[in-house]
Amino acid sequence: MQRFNHPRPIQQQGIGPGVAYARGSGQVVDAVIQQRPAHPFEQVRPLFELQQGRGGEVAACRLAHDDDGQVRKLAAVIAQQPAGRREAVLHDALDRSRDHKPIVDRDQTLFITGVSSGFGHALAKEALAAGHRVIGTVRSEADLQAFQALSIDNAHGVLLDVTDFDRIDSVVATVEATHGPVDVLVNNAGYGHEGIFEESPLEDMRLQFDVNVFGAVAVTKAFVPFFRQRRAGHILNITSMGGTITMPGIAYYCGSKFALEGISDTLSKELAPFNIFVTAVAPGSFRTDWAGRSMQRTPRSIADYDASFDPVRKAREDKSGKQLGDPRKAAQAMLQIIASPAPPAHLLLGSDALSLVRDKLKRAASEIDQWETLTRSTDH
């Protein structure tokens, strides 16, 4: 079946099974392709129709892929185009489908918190090099100028401390109004606290959670309504292997990363119906400032911990800057996740993270098995 006003007959483009549909104001492109209708058009159409308001234009597409993630991204892309551009975008997607290429290939806008150092800086540089636009938060005018110098056209700095909770909503609204739709949110801003639990003041824990948890949550809450309305978006939360495993001296840090892992996993389930992906990215040891100048250390005060903890602290300090992980490669891996039509809910980065987390899960499974009888004894 075929009805179209199209310069190139769709049936001759070699499209496989599936359905494509688009309608623009004043110009009708109504093409339906059904060679093997695995997804009946009327059944999938409501998923991809996006009302554009003025003139009631509708742009929607279901191509010859069993790849709903790419199709949903395409629907969002078409919806954001001026009416005169939508047909061309659809044609390009059809050509890509014919050539077995991803049907969406466009520069994206990333909002990254904490781009002055660490993973945020590395990801910003790699994203800019790939042609994407990056809006990055920094906390000083000097860092703002340094970041924007990376790309006159595509690097846009924002002065924002993620613990300035009263400003976050207005900053995000201004970013959306000024720069247009943000495709990807990367919650990277954070730091590490090191200190024996008994020695570390409660205020140190509050500060750690304000940045690593509440800051990420506040920025996410500001963006989610925009993503939900567009039925598109991807949130990357930079957690840590310390959100699954633990080590002496970083109880507050691990607690914050466990919290962000749990929030990310729950949020991924809540936002899935709206085509919004959430990925918790958990790096291992990388050559960043985490264990160097960025780390906040509580002074030692209880001699009982000297023998067990002092060697751990010294080893962590000595290893800083010599870790196995390369931040640039981590950034490239994150860009692959951003480009994926079906990104994971959790991603480990680094062979040390892989080994340590696997060992932790293996030991946890063994302990569960060991106490299975007692676990089951509480039923009824």
C-alpha positions, 0 to 999 in steps of 0.5 A, a space after each residue: 500500500 502506498 500513498 505519497 507526494 514524494 520526489 522518490 518513490 519510497 518502494 524503490 528505496 529498498 526499505 524493509 518491513 515497517 511503516 513511515 508516516 509524515 504530514 506537514 501543514 499545506 503539504 502532505 506526505 503520507 507514505 505507508 509501507 507494509 511489507 511485513 507489518 510487524 507493527 501495524 501503523 495505527 497501533 504505533 502511530 500514537 507513540 510517535 505523533 507529536 503535535 506542534 501547536 501552530 496549524 496543528 502540524 503533525 510529524 511522526 515516523 515509524 521506519 523499517 527498524 525494530 528499533 524504537 529508541 531510534 524512531 523515538 529520537 527521530 520523532 523528536 528531531 522532526 518535531 523540532 524542525 521548522 515545517 519546511 524542513 520536516 520532509 527533508 529530515 524524513 527523506 534523510 532518515 529513509 535514505 539512512 534506513 536503506 543504507 542500514 545506518 542509524 536513522 538519527 545522526 545529528 549534533 546534540 545539545 548537552 548540559 553538563 554540570 561541573 565542566 572545569 575539571 575531571 570527567 565533566 571537562 573531558 566529556 565537554 571537550 570530546 563532545 565539542 570535538 564531535 560537533 555537539 553543543 555543550 552548555 556547562 556549569 562552572 563556579 567562577 568567572 575564570 572557569 567560565 572564560 576558560 570553558 567558552 574558549 574551547 569553542 566560540 560557537 558551541 561552548 556556552 558557560 553558566 555560572 551555577 553552584 549545584 547547591 544553589 537550589 533556589 536558582 536551578 529552576 530559573 537557570 534551566 528555564 533560561 537555558 532552554 529558552 536561550 539555547 533551545 531544547 537540551 537533549 542530554 543532561 549529564 550530572 557530573 558535579 561532585 567531589 569525594 570526601 575521605 574520613 573515618 566514619 567515627 571521626 567525620 563530623 555530620 556536617 561533612 556528610 551533609 555537604 557531601 550529599 548536598 553536592 553529590 545527591 541533592 544537587 544532581 536531583 535538583 538539576 534533574 527535576 528542573 529538566 524532567 518537565 522539558 524532557 517529558 513534554 518533548 517525549 525525548 531526553 537522556 540523563 547521565 548521572 556520574 556515580 562511581 564503582 563506590 555506589 556498589 562497592 565500599 572501601 575504608 575511609 569513604 563512607 560518606 562518599 559511598 553513601 552518596 553514590 549508593 543514593 544516586 545509583 538508587 535514584 537513577 534506577 528508579 527514575 529510569 523506570 518512571 521515565 521510560 514511558 516518555 522515551 527518556 533514558 537514565 544511565 548511571 555511569 559508574 567509573 573506577 579509578 581514573 586520572 582525575 582530581 578526585 583523590 587530589 585537590 578535589 578531595 575533602 579530607 577529615 583530619 585524623 583524631 582517633 589513634 585506634 584507626 592508625 594501623 588500619 587506615 593510615 596506609 589506605 590514605 597514603 596509598 590513595 594519595 600516592 596513586 593520585 594521577 597514576 590511576 589506570 583509567 583515562 578520562 578521555 576514553 571515559 568521555 568517548 565511552 559516554 558519547 557512545 552511550 549517548 548515541 545508543 538507541 537503547 542505552 543501559 541503565 547502568 554502565 561501569 567504566 574501567 577494568 578495576 570497576 568491572 573486577 571489583 563490582 563482579 567480585 562484590 556481586 559474587 560475594 553478595 550472591 554467596 551470602 544470600 545463598 548461605 542465609 536462604 533458609 533463614 530468609 525464607 523462614 519469615 514468610 506467613 
